[in-house]
């Protein structure tokens, strides 16, 4: 089976790149097609991969600021023909599922999200802080991108969703069914500690940007006078500091080797924003700690009220405060929380993805033998 991987862009690190890393390890020596690649902005080990870029990679300034070029991405991906491969596995949140392929190629799309700036334009503009004037200017352009994106989605033979929420969006926006395979989380790094070592602080580890809604947790902790440690950096740092009381501590960047202990000793992990999945809550659960999360998106798959944590129902300080006020971390069984987290482990992801690709490839070949498309 001749297989290729496809990924939207390689100029930033996030959850999509965590998935990609796992896929490359699962399918080593496989070519990886992407729109742009900025080696200086990505981990050094990427330079060992067989990375093949589009012509978009040569556009001025695109490595540092790819957003202004987004309207050109359909043109770039639409010119790429991957008909020489038996199977193409795309890791998609943008337009990378729109490449061309022939009748002898099977395209499986691991969908991180239907293209946000197409289907959720208002949320995307607000999330990036672009303003109402930008929103008004983008509407006519996005209408055309939406038609292209929908048509590209119809050519995909099989969709895999990362969460129940994404599965619903794939159905709503693309009118396509999908199966769910949760993203990989390295749970082996995290282990519970004895109850005597658990400390009296809530924890957040996140990029500090507005849509993560760290402001809700800062205000809630300040109002309640409880300890909150925040790990991470980002453009929202100064705004958050200005609203924080004396019980809120900003840790800055947390090194990888310090994160497991920080997770394992917290009273509970806070996850106040809307996310498509969310890896950090699963890491905290792998360390045996309960999670308090906003009750939407991926948290609905990872947080079980009364067992692995609690959900608050509105994106307001009052809603979060109501849950934190009555929260008793000793009610939750650390070993049970960890067992729940293990279903999201990288090993499970590898087994499920491999089985899905192999099964669909066999079905695809069988269908071709009997003349069924």
C-alpha positions, 0 to 999 in steps of 0.5 A: 500500500503506497500511502501519503500524508497531507497536512494544512501548514507547518509554521506553528505548533499546536494540537494538529501537529501533535496528531501529525507527529503521531501519524508520521511515527505510525507511517515512517518514511511516508511523504508528507504534503503541506502548503508551507513549511518554515523549518526554523519555526518547527521542531528540529526532527521535522527536518528528517521528514520527507516534506513536500510543499505547494507553490504557496510556500514561496509567497513573501512573508507567508511563513510568518503570516499565512492568514492573509493568503487563506483565500489562495489555499483552495487554488494551491491545494486544488492543483495538487494531484495525488493519484499516484498513491493508493491511500492518502490520509489528510490531517485537516482543519483548513483546505488540505482535503481539496487535493485531486486524486483518481479512481484508484486512490482512497482518501481518508480525512482525519478531520480536526475541524471543518474549516473554521473561517469558512463555516464559523466566520463570526467566531473565527473573526472574534477569536482572532480579534480582527474586528467588524470591518474585517468581518463585513469584508470577508463575507462575500469571499467566504461564500465562495470558499464555502462552496469550494470547501463543501465540494471538496468534502464530497470527494473524500471517501471516509471522514474520521472526527476527533470528537462528538462535536466535530462529528456533528459539525461534519454532518451539519456543514458537509452532510457527511457521516463519520466515525470518531477516533480521539486524538492521541495523548501520551498518558504514560508521562502522567501518574497520580501521586499519593493524596498527601502530595496533592496541594490546594491549587487549581491549575491551567496550562494553555496558550494565553489568548482570548478565545481560551477564556482564561479570563473566566478562571482568573476572575472566578479564582479572584472572587473566591480567593482560591489559589490558581496557577496558570502555565503558558504565555501569549498575547493575553498575558497583560490583560489577565494580569490586570484582572488577577487578584493575589491568589492567581500566579502566572508561571510562564512557560512550563517545561515538559519535564515539570508538567507531570508533577504540576498536573498531579499535585493540583486540586483540579484542572480548569478548562474554561474555553470551547475546544474541539477536543482538548489534550490538557484535560486528558493529561490532568486526568491521566495524572488522576486529577479531576477537571472542571470544564466548560460543558461543550465541544471536546469536554463532553467526551473527556469529562464525566460529571461526578466521576472525572470532574464537573462541567459548567454550562455558561461561558460566564464567571458566575457559572464557573464560580457556582461549580468551584464553590461546591467543589470537593476534590476528595470525592473523585477517585484518582485511579478511576480518573486515570483509567478513563484517560487511558482510552485516549492514549496514543497506543489506542489511537495508533491501533484504531487508525491503523485498523481503520485504514487497513480495513477501508483499503481492503474494502476499496480494493474489493469494491474495485474488483467487482466494479463498484465505485 
